[in-house]
Amino acid sequence: MENILLWIGRIAGVAGVLLSAWAAVARLRGTYFAGTFQVGTLLLVGITGIIIACFCLLFVMTMRPRR
């Protein structure tokens, strides 16, 4: 369980950062849409990915016993 949450956290974090960066660059270029999605929606999805990653990694940290 711990390894699964760790990998989910890592993958969600990287995907969230990449999606947020893509949305920020697209917005700075002056576009409002990327494909059929609004750039603001993509930014929110990226932020959500980062938050999910934070919660998964925090849960893994609290599951480990203290030394």
N, C-alpha and C positions, 0 to 999 in steps of 0.2 A: 504494500500500500504506500509505503514511504517513497519508494523509487518511482512509482507511477505518478504520485503528486509532484515529485521533484521534476520529472520530465514534462508533465503538463504545465507546470509553472515556467519552466525554461522556454518551451515552445510558444506558449501564450505570450510571454514577455517579448520574445524576439519578433513574433508576428505583430504584436501591438505596436512596438516601436517602429517597425518598418511601415506599417499601415499609416501610423500617425505622421511619419516623415513624408510619405508619399502624398498624403492629403495636404500637408503644410506646403510642400513644394508646388503642388498643383494650384493651390490657392494663391501663392505668391506669383505664379505665372499669369494669374488673372482668369483662370477657368473656374466655373462654378459646378461643372459636372465632370465626373470621371466615369465614362461608360454611361450607364443608366442611373447611377447613384450621385447624389449631391456630395460635394467634397466635405461639407460639415458632418454628414452622416458617417462618412468614412473615418473622419477624425474621432467621432464619438465611439465607433466600433474599436478603433485602435486604443483609445483610452480605456475602454472596457476590458480589452485584452490585457493591458498592463495591470489593471486592478485585480483581475482574476489571477494573474501571475503572482502578484503580491500576496494575495490571500493563500494561495497554494503553498508558496514558499514559507510564509509565516506559520501555517499549519504544520509543515514539516519540521520547522525549527522548534515548535512547542511539543512535538511528539518525541523528540530526542531527549534522552535522560541527561541530567546535568552531571558534570564531572567534578 
